[in-house]
């Protein structure tokens, strides 16, 4: 037992993640980690029906709740601003009902997936909480606000698939092939900069190639594959890996709406002219027929969206009937209209059944360039029915400097 506890603490030190526990996955009877699906894992219930919802943020924490609807002091305002991640304020929410019918080497599955997420760059949140730093502008002469990382994304689709697996001795290979039907997809993102400059007593605010774009489509279809392998080293320990969401959805009848202004242009100039001894206040001068921004709309567009691809390698260890451990390395690549992004992380989790009907979970992950975060969860297991609740960043309720908050719930019927 001492060995198991030591391994548990190593996992908790190495693995922590800013995501509330994902809804129940038909391939993972313990639901320990997000994105742990592996079609090579056939140790699953024959019948699974579940639904779950989760929401999370990489910034702020639970200790800010008393500040709602309150007047903030300067110290409280600085505290709130310090709890914004250096990668910006990110919010996300997910809903995922799942159905699975599983046999030893064959399975059928269906799921509905809906997710939304968005990011506000840190320099904009600093402007919100701290205001414009006049002294910094005087010292540096130029402050730039880049719109590049201001974005929002959303997608909703159904998937129906078939799983095939083949076992030879201790090695199992699995494939899950899915048809996807899309209900809606949307992207919103910004480009360009606003530049604030101060020189010789004059302050100017100008724009450079400002652009805000929205794209959405309400109909699409596509395909996706999941592949995986699992090697059983012993009855209780296995190593495994999988690549998820190898596929795409072809969206049709898309609409692109864009508000833009190309080149460099002045928005505002103010100050005091020491030579002519007069105040200066100038705004952008436009011709009567000219608009500050150009509006462009395109319709009947097509867009091929590649699903977020997850590559993961990990281990699964069942220690007796009460304790189960999991750990993994993962890489996720996201594809949007405005480009690609990726994250690399270490993840881990444990489930301990203090009583058979009350499983307790601790999960987490360390994502590159993000703060390590630990999540907690508890379940109620009543035979074929299981209900789970999880809290994202449990340390945020105890420590003022921990960033992130969120929660998730799921309900499962399995036989």
ABEGO torsion letter per residue (X at the ends): XAAAAAAAAAAAAABBBBBBBBBBBAABAAGABBGABBAABABBBABBBBBBBBBBBABEBAAAAAABGBBBBAAAAAAAAAABBAAEBBBBBBBBBBBBBBBAABBBBBBBBBBBBBBBBAAAAAAAAAEBBAAAAAAAGBBBBBAAABBBBBBBBBBBBBBBBBBBEABBBBBBBBBBBBABBBBBBBBEBBBBBBBGGBBBBBBBGBBBBBBBBABBBBBBBBBBBBBBABAABBBBBBBBGBEBBBBBGBBBBBBBBBEBBBABBBEBBAAAGBBBBBBBBBBAABBABBBBBBBGBBBBBBBBBBBBBBBBBBBEAABBBBBBBBBBBBBBAAEBBBBBBBBBBBBBBABAABBBBBBBBBBBGBBBBBBBBBBBBBEABBBBBBBBGAAAAABAABBEBEBBBBBBBBX
